[in-house]
């Protein structure tokens, strides 16, 4: 299942991803991968979470991003969840691109037992109907 994490800049989307990745590692039975575009959060994540820097893989379009996610899923049979943070900093993905990726990923039988969370900079009003069913909104704390 693919989920998109939405929220205004500074609302805590990255913190949400990190906290959930760490919690899922404690409570789950499988492995957790955390993808980001820099190594800023290396000390925030539990050392057992597999940290992957997406910039090392020269992603340049939605097909490369889709293939990257498929590669992550294929690399580890025990991979339970993938958290992807800040991919919009290196890829310009539109709502239509995210719907395309979601539709392709949901055809993969192996994904039915896994979860992929993608932090995005797309506003809720820009989401297609398909993506609205996959959205989690993080509200800014006061």
VEXMARVEX-780160 format. One record per residue: x, y, z of N, C-alpha, C in turn; residue in one letter. Coordinates in steps of 0.1 Angstrom, whole numbers, plus 5000, padded with zeros to 4 digits. Layout:
BEGIN
XYZXYZXYZA;...
END
This chain:
BEGIN
500849885000500050005000500950125000X;500550224992501350344991500550454998X;501250535006500650655013501450775011X;500750885009501451015007501251105019X;502351155024502351235036502251385032X;501251455036500951585032501051685044X;501351805041501351905051502152025047X;501852135053502652265050504052245054X;504952325048506352325052506452365066X;507152285074507352305088506252235096X;505352155090504352095098504751975105X;505951925102506451805109506351675101X;506251685088506151565080507451475082X;508551535082509851455083509851395097X;509451465107509451415121508451295122X;507351315115506351205115506951075109X;507651095098508250975091509250915100X;510150995106511150935115510550865127X;509650935134508950875145508250735142X;507550735131506850615127507850505122X;508950545116509950445112510550375124X;510950465134511550405146510450325154X;509250365155508250295162507950165155X;507850165142507550045134508649945136X;509849985137510949895139510849825152X;510349895162510249835175509049735176X;507949765169506749685170506549585159X;507249605148507049515136507949395136X;507749315126508549195125509449195113X;509349305105510149315093511149425093X;511849445082512849545081512249675077X;512849785080512449925076513549995069X;513150055057514050135050513650285050X;514550375052514250515052515150585041X;514450645031515150705020515050855022X;516150925020516151065021517151125010X;517251255009518051314999519351375005X;519551355017520751395024520951305036X;521951325044522151235056521851315069X;520951415068520651495080520051415092X;519351315089518651245100519351115104X;520551095101521250975104521250945119X;521251045127521351015142519951015148X;518851055140517551055145516850915144X;517350835134516850705132517550595140X;516750495144517350385150518450325141X;519550275146520550225138520250105130X;519150035133518649925126517749955114X;517350085113516650125101517650145090X;517350085078518250095067518150235060X;519150325062519150455057519750455043X;519050515033519450515019519350665014X;520450705008520550845003520150834988X;518950884984518450874971519350944960X;520051054965520951124955522051034950X;522350934957523450844952522950764939X;521650764937521150684926520750764914X;520950894914520750974902519350964896X;518350974905516950964900516651094892X;516051074881515751194873514351204867X;513451104869512151114865511251004872X;509951004869509050914876509350764873X;509850734861510250594859511450554867X;512350634868513550604877513150584891X;512250674896511750664910510950534912X;510050504902509350374903510350254904X;511350254895512250154895513050144908X;513350254913514150264926513250194937X;512050234938511150174948511050014946X;510849974933510849834930512149764934X;513249834932514549774936514649754951X;514149854959514049844973513249724978X;512049704971511249594975511849464971X;512549464960513149334956514449294964X;515049394970516349364976516249294989X;515049294996514949245009513549185011X;513449055011512148985013511449025026X;512249055036511749095049511449245050X;511649315040511349465040509849485042X;509449545053508049565057507549705053X;508349805055507949945053509050025047X;508750115038509650215032509150355035X;510050435041509750575043510550655034X;509950745026510750825016510450975020X;511551045023511551185027512251275017X;511551385014512151495006512551464992X;511851364986512151324972511851434963X;510951524967510551644959511651744957X;512751724965513851814964514751784952X;514651654947515451614936514651574924X;513351554926512451524915511251614915X;510851654903509651744902508451644899X;507851594909506751494907505451564908X;504551564898503251614899502251514905X;501051564907500051474913499851354902X;499851394890499651284879500851184879X;502051234882503151144883503051044895X;502551104906502351024918501250914916X;500150954909499150864906499650754897X;500450784887501050694878501850594886X;502750644895503550554903502750464912X;501750524918500850444927500150334920X;499650364908498950264900499850144896X;501150184892502050084888502449994901X;502750064912503149984924502049894929X;500849934928499749854933499549734925X;500149724913500049604905501049494909X;501949534918503049444923502449364934X;502349234933501849144943502549154956X;503849164956504649174968504349294977X;503849404970503549524978502249514987X;501449414984500249404992500549385007X;501749325010502149305024503049415029X;503249515022504249615025503649755025X;504249855031503749995030504950085026X;504550175017505450275013504850415016X;505650495024505150625028506050735021X;505450825013506250925005505851065010X;506851135015506651275019506551355006X;505551435004505451514992505151664995X;505451744986505151884987503851924980X;503151834975501851854968500751894978X;499951994975498952034984497751944982X;496951924993495751834993494851874981X;494652004979493752054968494252014954X;495551974952496051934940495951784937X;495551704947495451564946494351514937X;494651414930493551344922492751264931X;491551214927490751134935491451004940X;492250944931492950824935493850854946X;494650964946495550994956494951034969X;493751094969493051134981492851014990X;492650894985492550774993493850734999X;494950784994496250744999496950855007X;496250955011496851075017496751065033X;497751105039497851125054498251275056X;497451355062497851495064498451515078X;499551575079500251605091499951755094X;499351785105499051915109500151985117X;500352105115501352175122500952195137X;501852155146501552165160501752315165X;500952365174501152495179502052505191X;
END
